[in-house]
Amino acid sequence: MTGHQAMEEGDLSRPPAPVPGCPACTELAIRRDDARVWRDRSAETDADVLMRRHLRAAGVEDMHRQGHRADHGEAGL
């Protein structure tokens, strides 16, 4: 993967942030926080991957990355 490809796919060096008010995002954020408490890096990474997939499926990944609030319901976990 080139640096350009990595930029197109988003910044993977930081965990995705949940969209406020989204039940799926909230569930995944809780799952990630629990994994951090238990120092389970694998589970933490899994939750990050699932949240990125959810955001991409919901079509809010770009808006979310820019910090805009989006109402996307419960689209794909």
N, C-alpha and C positions, 0 to 999 in steps of 0.2 A: 504494500500500500504506500502510495506517495503522500507527501505532506499535503498536497492539494486535495487528495481523496479524503484524508482525515478531516480537513476543514469542512468539506462538503457534508460529511456525516455528522458533524457537530463535535463539540469538545467533550471527549470521553475521559478527560483527566479529572473532571468534576462530576459528582453525582447529580442526576436530574432532580429538579425540585418539583414537588407535587403542585398541581393546579388547585388553588383554594376552592373548596366546595365540591370537589369531585370525589365521590365515594371510593372509586377504584384507586385513585392516587393516594387517598388517605390510608387505605388498607395496605398498599405497597410501602408507603412511608413508615407505617407502624412496623411492618415486617422487617424493613431495613433497620429501623432503630433497635428492635429487639435483637437482631443479629449482631449489631454493634455492641450491645450490652453484654452478650454472650461471647463476644470476640470471635464470631464465626464469619470470617471474611468471605467464605464461599457463599453462604446464605445472603450476606450483604450484597455481594456482586450479583447474585441471582435476582434479588429484588430490584437492583438498578437496571438490569437488562429487561426485566418485565415492565418496569415503569417506562423505559425508553420505547419499548414496543407498543405499550398502551398509548403513549403520547403520539407516536407516529400513526397508529391506527385511527386515533381520534382526530388526526389532522391538525393538532395544535402545537406540534413540536417546534416549528419556527417561531410562532407567537410566544410560546412559553419560554423559549430560549431568550427572547428579547424582553421578557419580564411582563408581558401583557396577560391580564386575566382573561380566561376563556371559559365559556360554559359549554362543555362538551358531553354532558350526561355520563352515561355508563358505557361508552363505546369501548369494545374489546379490551379485555385484560390479558 
